[in-house]
Amino acid sequence: MKLTALQLLLWQSALWLVQEASPPGPGSSLPQSFLLKCLEQMRKVQADGTALQERLCATYKLCHPEELVLLGHALGIPQPPLSSCSSQALQLTGCLRQLHGGLFLYQGLLQALAGVSPELAPALDTLQLDISDFAVNIWQQMEELGVAPAVPPTQGTMPTFTSAFQRRAGGVLVASDLQSFLELAYRALRSFAKP
């Protein structure tokens, strides 16, 4: 409960920072309306991911993603690149493409987790829908800026979870990785709010 309250407080402060940002400059900034919508979508995805983690923890006692990292490597759970979104190499076009590609990757990973358990199916479905909405929003912004690739991305090879335990552990790892991805996405998008 404390974690959820802290996350809500962080998102509210983030929303305030974007609202207080000065008007975007040409070429290196994004429209405030887009950034506000992204922050709202990130908040939803983060809440969905947290809810999934909490259910996996409560139901299956898989509460510590750091204990499952080696299994994640063995399963081949991919990480989305965000090199164009780092503070050292921040680039608008590349970052938007990597954010969209990362969200697309997480959609595929969540599809690979289908069948983790009937109790978790609604949480997975909600998370997938919210990630899809976020990805569509980023794609539309890329189209408005004229930087959308001519060919939309295709899904790469996804891990194959061969047992119920692998699906559950994969769920914990994917939800944890998604949270880290969203933190980086938040910082990058916030940078584009600055003139």
Solvent accessible surface area in square Angstrom, and as a share of the most:
residue,aa,sasa,rsa
1,M,197,0.88
2,K,180,0.76
3,L,98,0.49
4,T,65,0.38
5,A,61,0.47
6,L,95,0.47
7,Q,30,0.13
8,L,88,0.44
9,L,110,0.55
10,L,106,0.53
11,W,27,0.10
12,Q,103,0.46
13,S,51,0.33
14,A,2,0.02
15,L,65,0.32
16,W,145,0.51
17,L,69,0.35
18,V,3,0.01
19,Q,90,0.40
20,E,107,0.48
21,A,30,0.24
22,S,52,0.33
23,P,112,0.70
24,P,58,0.37
25,G,23,0.22
26,P,139,0.87
27,G,71,0.68
28,S,63,0.41
29,S,9,0.06
30,L,1,0.01
31,P,52,0.33
32,Q,72,0.32
33,S,85,0.55
34,F,11,0.05
35,L,4,0.02
36,L,48,0.24
37,K,104,0.44
38,C,0,0.00
39,L,7,0.04
40,E,73,0.33
41,Q,19,0.08
42,M,0,0.00
43,R,80,0.29
44,K,87,0.37
45,V,0,0.00
46,Q,17,0.08
47,A,48,0.37
48,D,23,0.12
49,G,0,0.00
50,T,9,0.05
51,A,43,0.34
52,L,1,0.01
53,Q,42,0.19
54,E,88,0.39
55,R,97,0.35
56,L,1,0.00
57,C,38,0.23
58,A,71,0.55
59,T,71,0.41
60,Y,50,0.19
61,K,155,0.66
62,L,27,0.13
63,C,49,0.29
64,H,94,0.42
65,P,28,0.18
66,E,120,0.54
67,E,130,0.58
68,L,19,0.10
69,V,70,0.40
70,L,150,0.74
71,L,45,0.23
72,G,8,0.08
73,H,135,0.60
74,A,86,0.67
75,L,24,0.12
76,G,45,0.43
77,I,18,0.09
78,P,44,0.28
79,Q,113,0.50
80,P,18,0.11
81,P,91,0.57
82,L,23,0.11
83,S,74,0.48
84,S,19,0.12
85,C,11,0.07
86,S,40,0.26
87,S,100,0.64
88,Q,164,0.73
89,A,57,0.44
90,L,65,0.32
91,Q,100,0.45
92,L,24,0.12
93,T,39,0.23
94,G,14,0.14
95,C,0,0.00
96,L,0,0.00
97,R,105,0.38
98,Q,36,0.16
99,L,2,0.01
100,H,17,0.08
101,G,28,0.27
102,G,0,0.00
103,L,1,0.00
104,F,56,0.23
105,L,25,0.13
106,Y,1,0.00
107,Q,31,0.14
108,G,2,0.02
109,L,0,0.00
110,L,1,0.01
111,Q,114,0.51
112,A,29,0.22
113,L,1,0.00
114,A,65,0.51
115,G,67,0.64
116,V,9,0.05
117,S,10,0.06
118,P,114,0.72
119,E,92,0.41
120,L,1,0.00
121,A,43,0.34
122,P,82,0.52
123,A,17,0.13
124,L,9,0.04
125,D,78,0.41
126,T,65,0.38
127,L,0,0.00
128,Q,36,0.16
129,L,121,0.60
130,D,23,0.12
131,I,0,0.00
132,S,33,0.22
133,D,78,0.40
134,F,1,0.01
135,A,6,0.04
136,V,76,0.44
137,N,11,0.06
138,I,0,0.00
139,W,42,0.15
140,Q,88,0.39
141,Q,9,0.04
142,M,1,0.00
143,E,98,0.44
144,E,134,0.60
145,L,69,0.35
146,G,65,0.63
147,V,33,0.19
148,A,29,0.22
149,P,44,0.28
150,A,108,0.84
151,V,111,0.64
152,P,81,0.51
153,P,50,0.31
154,T,114,0.67
155,Q,69,0.31
156,G,51,0.49
157,T,131,0.76
158,M,37,0.16
159,P,14,0.09
160,T,105,0.61
161,F,11,0.05
162,T,107,0.62
163,S,46,0.30
164,A,47,0.36
165,F,100,0.42
166,Q,42,0.19
167,R,62,0.23
168,R,63,0.23
169,A,0,0.00
170,G,0,0.00
171,G,3,0.02
172,V,3,0.01
173,L,11,0.05
174,V,0,0.00
175,A,0,0.00
176,S,26,0.16
177,D,31,0.16
178,L,0,0.00
179,Q,21,0.09
180,S,59,0.38
181,F,6,0.03
182,L,1,0.00
183,E,87,0.39
184,L,76,0.38
185,A,0,0.00
186,Y,35,0.13
187,R,133,0.49
188,A,2,0.01
189,L,3,0.02
190,R,82,0.30
191,S,40,0.26
192,F,8,0.03
193,A,6,0.05
194,K,114,0.48
195,P,112,0.70
